[in-house]
Amino acid sequence: MSTVTINGRVETLPDDPEALLVDVIRDNLSLTGTKLACGAGVCGACTVLLDGVPVVSCLMPAKAVAGSMITTVEGIGGTRLHPIQRAFMTLDALQCGFCTPGFVVEAVAFHDGWRKAKGTAVPSREEIGAALSGHLCRCGAYDNILRAVAEACSGRFDGDETVPPRLEARDKVTGSAKYAVDIHHDGQLEGLIVRSHVAHGRIVELDLAPARAMPGVVAVVSLLGDDRTVRYVGEPIAAKDHKTARDAAAAIGIKCEQLPSVVGLDAARKPGAALVFEKSSRKKAGNVSEGSPAPAPWKHNVRGPSGAFSHKAKKVRNAIAAAAQTHDPLLVEGVFRTAGQSHSCLEPHVTVARFDGDRLTVHVSTQVVFHLMELIAKRYKVDRNKVRVIADHVGGGFGSKASLGIDTIAAIELAREAKAPVRIAIDRHDELTVTGHRPATEINIALLPSREGGLKALSLTAYSDNGAAINSTIAALARLIYPAEAKELVDFDVISNLPPGTAFRAPGGPPMAFALEQAVDEAALRMQVDPISLRKRWDTDPNRQRLYDWAAGLDVWRNAKGAAAQSGRYRRGVGVAAGYWLYLWQPGSKVELAIKGGRLVASTAIQDIGTGSRTVIANTVAHEFGLEPHEVEVRIGDSNLIEGPGSGGSRTTASVVPPALLAIQKLKDAIEKNAKQKPTPGSNAPWRELIAASADISVSATRPEDNKPTFPGVRSPLKEAGLMGTIFGWMMRRFSNLAIGAGVPSSVQVIEVEVDTWLGHVRVLNVHTGIAVGKLAAPALARSQATGSVIQGIGYALYEGREVDPASGDILTAGLEDYRIPGIADTPNIDVHFDEAGFDHVLGGSVGIGEVATVPTSPAIANAIRNAIGVRAYELPIRPARLIAILNQRSVA
């Protein structure tokens, strides 16, 4: 019998020759700080120390570590944290926290080796990046991780702990934070979803009996719809372990009649292409956006045109046609294409379902704790008080975890059938295949400046490669930036036999900006005016006006050389782009404040997906009572709490801060009314004394409507969009429970790149991002959100492309070794400038950051490349082969 020493304890290794070290650590020993994310040794989340050396435990056979010493994140630090852990906490070098334990383990090994060899010398970003290059963070916490490791190595964190800006930081750096994938009940079973192997087919025969007959199989259920047509959903199986579930899945008898299929944008639009949805089944299409779809015509596999946000469309067509006929040099035309982008959350979609009598408890990785409870209750026709959804910590979402997913449905069905708790955890292949993605796009744009320097006409037509989904909003987003004499904005949904796309951080915003901001930049070149000056002339929004002034004053912008002034292999360029997002908030959102046993407790049924919801609430409450944030107990992540908002569309902060402020005033009034004695004269913490002496009290408040804006130039974007804007706003409230407020969260980015003209490689050197989102409820976390959004934008611009087999529809980028997201060594220097004006009409003055900060990144990079080498990229991602092809075309021309 082999043994291993793990965190100082001798443990017995299993006899199973197929057992992996990660399974022993997580399943046998319940050391869940070690995370399983990619399963291929790419992401580093499962890193442990093997005799002091970092290794990935997902590839390490358990038998190979016999006689060795293993240290997991739980074995680091102890009662007195390691300097790396203190640095990560203090500098907010984490967001959702799912990747954090792996980073901490690797960084500890680097720190200890560095300090032994070089004392308190500070390592460079390049040295740290090389050491941590085996780790991925989808939230994009790299900038602060680089800072944290450097400052820990310098000796800054050798002393006592400091108070971190993020409330749950300690739990995340020590591995004690529990995610849905970490939940384990007594008698818990493992579920597996069998999926269709064809792009389009009808199940003729489904024989579940062989699977049910296998030893260890407890339940098998079918999730097929009435039409027995398969679109990426198969049959789930519950068993005692993964291996049994896999064997049972293989035993299911399936006969499938393969139907004609179409894969991708071009195939779906061809004349005579096979239909994905018959007219009677169109309601089964998914939704790629956050709002409910408006009516639109269908023609075969194309839904649209949807051009409700156009303005004098006929005038646009006439003006552009006339300019084209006369070869007007100011007319800018182009076709821009963007690839699909996978959310790639490191925590997979996972659900653990358990029935206690007729009561259902669901631990799930979700962005909508309260709403998911409502959806489950509605689907199963039970009272809402008999369904409880829990999400203590969520390992990223970015839009992919905002609905009732098949993993949750399957886990509930199996738990009911098996009469035992069941966990369904999507593997990385399925995570990259069927859990959602930002659709690929084709955008046709024509932009015509007037001879007087204004914007005469803008035409933008977008085709969104949605898979089995509808409701793309890309072209319509151009309605609220660059007012023109006339605009024609048309959206088409293109439906094919691919998994449905879903909302992804500012859905529709990045592809729209990639086309529009490059067209504006090209217009500036042809008009021979400064690109920032032209934007300032055309764009009347007061938030962006201030950001344009900031951007124009940057040294990197003033000193940019341009392509004509450079020669040699490496060229540098500087680009600018603007972006915006809607100011959204969720009506009905509530916050409860209570004094319980002399302690202040804030509660609401929201979730923290890495954006810092706990900290936003704690900061807001603590500030008003003159306390420190850690003195406020924040309870979230449980649908049994008072109704809270979802985390999507950058709505959370704007939905919880106003009711929190109202609840604070209610609680203050109640405390003063019931107080038996006044605070000590001269006390600098009167509320602390009153709270400690108070009887238990509970109050709550609901998110109010906003005041009328008083800041100059702040208007409702819906009113500016005319009648259709008003209708759209009504639909958002009525069907999506989202309100669109006055004022426009905005971002302007100036980015410097270096282009290798021999190899086509683009390196982002410096990013300056200006963001106008009102007052910052949690400044350190706001910066983290901003830098993470930029890094996701860099991935969209340069690396990420979801690839599928055009014949079969199979995913080709099926693992994180194939689907390339940015790593820590890709992180540029990032300067964040916050403009906190413009939202005084919002109680608390705070709106969301996550969406707006990523919209302008890809066009700013593309414009920087144009500035460096004199040619423009029309397709994302801008990979080396594409850039070399563009350079070759120029040299031939």
Buried (B, 14 or more C-beta within 10 A) or exposed (E): EEEBBBBEEEBEBBEBEEBBBBBBBBBBBEBBBBBBBBBBBBBBBBBBBBEEEBBBBBBBBBBBBEEBBBBBBBBBBEEEBBBBBBBBBBBBBBBBBBBBBBBBBBBBBBBBBBBEEEEEEBBEBEBBBBBBBBBBBBBBBBBBBBBBBBBBBBBBBEEEEEEBBBBBBBBBBBBBBBBBBBBBBEEBBBBBBBBBBBBBBBBEEBEBEBBBEBEBBBBBBBBBEEEBBBBBBBBBBBBBBBEBBBBBBEBBEBEBEEBEBBBBBBBBBEEEBBBBBEEEBEEBBBBBBBBEBBEBEBEBBBBBBBBBBBBBBEBBBEBBEEBEEEEBEBBBBBEBBBBBBBBBBBBBBBBBBBBEEEEBBBBBBBBBBBBBBBBBBEEBEBEEEBBBBBBBBBBBBBBBBBBBBBBBBBBBBBBBBBEBBBBBBBBBBBBBBBBBBBBBBBBBBBBBBEEEEEBBBBBBBBBBBBBBBBBBBBBBBBBBBBBBBBBBBBBBBBBBBBBBBBBBBBBBBBBBBBBBBBBBBBBBBEBEBBBBEBBBBBBBBBBBBBBBBBBBEBEBBEEBEBBEEBEEEEBBBBBBBBBBBBBBBBBBBBBBBBBEEEEBBBBBBBBBBBBBBBBBBBBBBBBBBEBBBEBBBBBBBBBBBBBBBBBBBBBBBBBBBBBBBBBBEBBBEBBEEEBEEEBEEEEEBBBBBBBEBBEEBBBBBBBEEBEEBEBEEBBBBBEBBEEBBEBBBEBBBEEBBBBBBBBBBBBBBBBBBBBBBEEBBBBBBBBBBBBBBBBBBBBBBBBBBBBBBBBBBBBBBBBBBBBBEEEBBBBBBBBBEEBBBBBBBBBBEBBBBBBBBBBBBBBBBBBBBBBBBBBBBBBBBBBBBBBBBBBBBBBBBBBBEBBBEBBEEEEEE
